[in-house]
Amino acid sequence: MLAPLTETVDTFAHAPLLHSIGGKTLPSTDGAVQDVLDPSTGDRITSVAIGGAAEVEMAFAAAQAAFPAWSAKSPVERAVFLHRLADEMERHSKDLIQIESLDVGKAIVNSEGFDIPFGVACVRYFADLVQRVSMDTPLALPHMDARTHRAPYGVCGFIFPWNFPFDLLMWNIIPALAAGNTVLVKPSSITPLSTFFVAKLARQAGLPDGVINVVGGGGAVGRAICSHPALKRMSFTGSTEVGKEIGEICGRNLVPVKLELGGKGAAVVFEDADIEATAAQLAAAITFNTGQVCCTATRWLFHEKIHDKLVENVIAKLKATKLGPALDNDTQMGPLTSKVHYDRVFDHLERGKAQGAKALLEGKPASPKGYEHGYYMTHSLMTGAPENVCCSEEIFGPSAFVLKFKEETEAVRLVNSLAYGLANSVWSADLNRANRVAVQLYAGNNWINAHNVFAYGLPYGGVNQSGHGGGVNSSETLMDYLRSVTIARPLA
């Protein structure tokens, strides 16, 4: 049954989204806007202000002005503000759940069961963590009174993609704020609703003006942020191609940049794995958020002894998945987030078939009754040569590619054959073997008998073409937003 919008969501989601700068909501100086569309219906939801250099300049000025007072607060004082923000989010959790699903096309069971509660928990985790971390580390050196001190950078810039706007916002700006930095955020213009709603909640929670600033827009805004002389730390989540461009721009000013980029995660399933449980989790991996997850398992390497049975089992589970509009409580998989991405996914699948891939399960356009103009497609399961474009490139949709292997060394070689390095999983009842293989897979994250494993305190990040930096969700993330200062006094 379709969930009716709350009064708050109905009012907020259908009003124009304006920049949030220095505690004020402002239109673009030139009045530029862009429509925000509902992926479930293809209809217009609202419009978002599209900024440029002028808005970025104002946002940097506001963030710089707010930095001295915010950074001077003790970790406990900053934690008080962050807990108040978490309180405000919890009061509006139903609104946030609906906003995220409406905007992204995400099944509301996903927003309710993962995205929103996990994002709110992030605020409390870093608010508590920063109070326990010592900012000074004594150095035991002869004839020297010395220490290293941790200090915030200043104004940190953030650019986020459209697939997990709320969680990515939380995972990145909250540790930066806890560390004493001020922030300037450019959300995706495709899915900006939750970011602007959080900016509103931050004002209601009493965060000082200018601590959080949000400027809507596209690539021009992003480039203006990355090249601004006041930028002290940059964080980008998105495609490898754009990440390289951002790294290049920031490099010209020697601004440190943290990159969380794409992936082509592998699941290596040995002959002793639990077929039923493995099939259920792999099916869920390309169902969750309609497969629009950078770290999810999209290369499936099945041992030859269980290959046929596992393929049969996972196809049955995929076919049983209920496809429908995001706000329907019975929906298990919603639409893709935009028409542009919908066309891109289908183009990828067609290129794969042109290169000889075989469809074990055909990905097709779908039209749930009453939602014929939404961006729906069914799951696809492909097989063929590992060099195939559908096996070697990130598709970012409800699709996986199946390969068969015989020897452990062969599986490791296949997994490590790509330039990505974000996340893989190993499935086996033999934990010695699972751990042995996991340490050989070149990635930032290798999970055992599960995929997409997230917990606060568990580091997460990428290597190779999947990025670099301290990742998200752990103490390493907090350290990403603190610069090291050496302080020393010679002793007589």
Sequence and secondary structure as in RCSB ss.txt:
>XXXX:A:sequence
MLAPLTETVDTFAHAPLLHSIGGKTLPSTDGAVQDVLDPSTGDRITSVAIGGAAEVEMAFAAAQAAFPAWSAKSP
VERAVFLHRLADEMERHSKDLIQIESLDVGKAIVNSEGFDIPFGVACVRYFADLVQRVSMDTPLALPHMDARTHR
APYGVCGFIFPWNFPFDLLMWNIIPALAAGNTVLVKPSSITPLSTFFVAKLARQAGLPDGVINVVGGGGAVGRAI
CSHPALKRMSFTGSTEVGKEIGEICGRNLVPVKLELGGKGAAVVFEDADIEATAAQLAAAITFNTGQVCCTATRW
LFHEKIHDKLVENVIAKLKATKLGPALDNDTQMGPLTSKVHYDRVFDHLERGKAQGAKALLEGKPASPKGYEHGY
YMTHSLMTGAPENVCCSEEIFGPSAFVLKFKEETEAVRLVNSLAYGLANSVWSADLNRANRVAVQLYAGNNWINA
HNVFAYGLPYGGVNQSGHGGGVNSSETLMDYLRSVTIARPLA
>XXXX:A:secstr
 B    HHHHHHHTS B EEETTEEE  TT  EEEEE TTT  EEEEEE   HHHHHHHHHHHHHHHHHHHHS H
HHHHHHHHHHHHHHHHTHHHHHHHHHHHH   HHHIIIIIHHHHHHHHHHHHHHHHHS SEEEE  TTEEEEEEE
EE SEEEEE  SSSHHHHHHHHHHHHHHTT EEEEE  SSS HHHHHHHHHHHHTT  TTSEEE   SHHHHHHH
HT TTEEEEEEES HHHHHHHHHHHHHTT  EEEE    EEEEE TTS HHHHHHHHHHHHHGGGG  TTSEEEE
EEETTTHHHHHHHHHHHHHT  B  TTBTT SB   S HHHHHHHHHHHHHHHHTT EEEE   EE  TT TTS 
EE  EEEES TTSHHHHS   SSEEEEEEESSHHHHHHHHTTSS  SEEEEE S HHHHHHHHTTS SSEEEES 
SS   TTS B   GGGEESS BSSHHHHHHTEEEEEEEEE  
